[in-house]
Amino acid sequence: MDDALLAAFCNHLRVRRLAETSIRLRQERLGPALRWFRAQGILTPAALTPADVDRFLEHLLATNRARSTIISYRTSLRVFCRWLAATGRVLTNPADDLDTVPQAEAEELPPDPLSVAEMGALLAAIPADSVAGLRNRAHTELLYGCGLRLAESLGIDLADLDLDAQAVRVDGKGGKLRTVPLLPGVVAALRDYLAVRRTLLSGPDLGALLLGQDGERLRATAYRQWLKYHARKVLGTERQIFPHLLRHSCAVHLLLGGADIRHVQELLGHADLDTTRIYLRLLPEELRADYEAAMPELLGA
């Protein structure tokens, strides 16, 4: 259970053309796990037992790690142990009985998404007779159509946009850059806004895409307040509508449409597939079963 074994596993993942971000995540999870096993006297793969894997996960629980982090460790161990078995390093897979994701409490699920109809109504009702309206329309299209986090959308500069190629470069969580495709509706809304964007400037143009009424980069608080007011007016509900709900809704709507969960993972910028997988629990049972049936292959090494 040494570093050479981990290096061989990571080389295998590269041959399988797994994304480098995913490979780095596997290294970050499996490195501490293998060191912990060695400290327990488990020096070879053949000595690893299901009880050892369970004890390691119990150790993580005892250190008050976040649930999402423990899920990530579980997934990495499942993939690693499957590889050990496939390459003959162990006779039986010591993680074969591990669930992909432990049972979660209801409150750990993402909030219920907006329906497609609700999302359409929110977008359609944004007035297009003012610069602020065109900006809010473009911003909301970005958040929903690209599944962006609010901080990601607010950080976009003009230089990050390529409307001809229908793509935008996004500075994601943890400083990880990714390129996100722009749907035609998003491109159209951005073109409408960009045609009048300069009227918001009150000083030098520093290149921020989304500008506030003061000519500076749009602030998160301003958009949150506008969305809350707009959603209440359009949907007539006391339900809290917030920017991240648009991202959740994007993920669920894509899965409802039959999108490959790997593509959804890449779009959202999730380093680990299990982070995306939680959205499956918001799908109808029959559709969720179809995705679950494909998960061993998706998670496999």
VENWOCOR-V840081 format. One record per backbone hydrogen bond with DSSP energy under -0.5 kcal/mol. NH is the residue of the N-H (numbers start at 0). CO is the residue of the C=O. E is the energy in kcal/mol with one decimal. If there is no record, write none. Layout:
BEGIN
{{NH:CO:E} {NH:CO:E}}
END
This chain:
BEGIN
{{5:1:-1.4} {6:2:-2.5} {7:3:-2.2} {8:4:-2.0} {9:5:-2.4} {10:6:-2.2} {11:7:-1.9} {12:8:-2.0} {13:9:-1.9} {14:10:-2.1} {15:11:-1.8} {16:13:-1.5} {17:12:-2.5} {22:18:-2.1} {23:19:-2.8} {24:20:-1.8} {25:21:-2.2} {26:22:-2.3} {27:23:-2.6} {28:24:-1.8} {29:25:-3.2} {30:26:-2.4} {31:27:-0.6} {32:28:-1.3} {33:29:-3.0} {34:30:-2.1} {35:31:-2.3} {36:32:-2.4} {37:33:-2.4} {38:34:-2.1} {39:35:-1.1} {39:36:-0.6} {40:37:-2.0} {41:36:-2.5} {42:40:-1.0} {46:43:-1.3} {47:44:-1.7} {52:48:-1.8} {53:49:-2.4} {54:50:-2.4} {55:51:-2.1} {56:52:-2.0} {57:53:-2.4} {58:54:-2.1} {59:55:-1.9} {60:56:-2.2} {61:57:-2.1} {62:58:-0.9} {62:59:-0.8} {63:60:-1.6} {64:59:-1.4} {69:65:-2.1} {70:66:-2.5} {71:67:-1.8} {72:68:-2.1} {73:69:-2.6} {74:70:-2.5} {75:71:-2.2} {76:72:-2.5} {77:73:-2.5} {78:74:-2.4} {79:75:-2.5} {80:76:-2.8} {81:77:-1.9} {82:78:-1.8} {83:79:-2.2} {84:80:-2.1} {85:81:-2.4} {86:82:-2.0} {87:84:-1.3} {88:83:-2.2} {89:83:-1.1} {93:91:-0.5} {95:92:-1.5} {97:94:-1.4} {107:104:-2.0} {108:105:-1.6} {118:114:-2.6} {119:115:-2.5} {120:116:-2.3} {121:117:-2.3} {122:118:-2.1} {123:119:-2.7} {124:120:-1.7} {125:122:-1.3} {126:124:-0.5} {133:129:-2.2} {134:130:-2.5} {135:131:-2.9} {136:132:-2.4} {137:133:-2.3} {138:134:-2.9} {139:135:-2.5} {140:136:-2.4} {141:137:-2.1} {142:138:-2.5} {143:139:-2.4} {144:140:-2.8} {145:141:-1.9} {146:142:-0.5} {147:141:-0.6} {147:142:-0.8} {152:148:-2.1} {153:149:-2.5} {154:150:-1.2} {155:152:-1.2} {157:206:-3.0} {159:156:-1.6} {160:157:-1.4} {161:166:-2.3} {165:161:-0.7} {166:161:-1.9} {167:179:-2.2} {168:159:-2.1} {169:177:-3.2} {171:169:-1.0} {171:175:-2.4} {174:171:-1.7} {175:172:-0.9} {176:174:-0.6} {177:169:-2.1} {179:167:-3.0} {179:177:-0.5} {181:165:-2.7} {182:180:-0.5} {185:182:-0.6} {186:182:-2.4} {187:183:-2.6} {188:184:-1.9} {189:185:-2.4} {190:186:-2.5} {191:187:-2.1} {192:188:-2.0} {193:189:-3.2} {194:190:-1.5} {195:192:-1.7} {196:192:-1.1} {198:195:-1.6} {199:196:-2.3} {200:197:-1.2} {205:203:-0.9} {208:155:-2.3} {210:208:-0.6} {211:215:-3.2} {214:211:-1.9} {217:209:-3.0} {222:218:-1.6} {223:219:-2.6} {224:220:-2.4} {225:221:-2.0} {226:222:-2.9} {227:223:-2.4} {228:224:-2.1} {229:225:-3.1} {230:226:-3.0} {231:227:-1.9} {232:228:-2.0} {233:229:-2.4} {234:230:-3.0} {235:230:-0.5} {235:231:-1.2} {240:238:-0.5} {241:239:-0.5} {244:241:-1.5} {245:241:-0.7} {245:242:-1.4} {246:242:-0.9} {247:243:-2.2} {248:244:-2.5} {249:245:-2.2} {250:246:-2.2} {251:247:-2.3} {252:248:-2.7} {253:249:-2.2} {254:250:-2.0} {255:251:-2.7} {256:252:-1.5} {257:254:-1.7} {258:253:-2.4} {262:259:-0.6} {263:259:-1.8} {264:260:-2.3} {265:261:-2.3} {266:262:-2.5} {267:263:-2.5} {268:264:-1.2} {269:264:-1.9} {274:271:-1.1} {275:271:-0.8} {276:272:-2.3} {277:273:-0.9} {278:275:-1.8} {279:276:-1.8} {280:277:-1.3} {281:278:-1.8} {282:279:-1.7} {287:283:-2.7} {288:284:-2.1} {289:285:-1.3} {290:286:-1.9} {291:287:-2.8} {292:288:-2.1} {293:289:-0.9} {293:290:-0.8} {294:290:-0.8} {294:291:-0.9} {295:291:-0.5} {297:293:-1.9} {298:294:-3.0} {299:295:-1.1}}
END
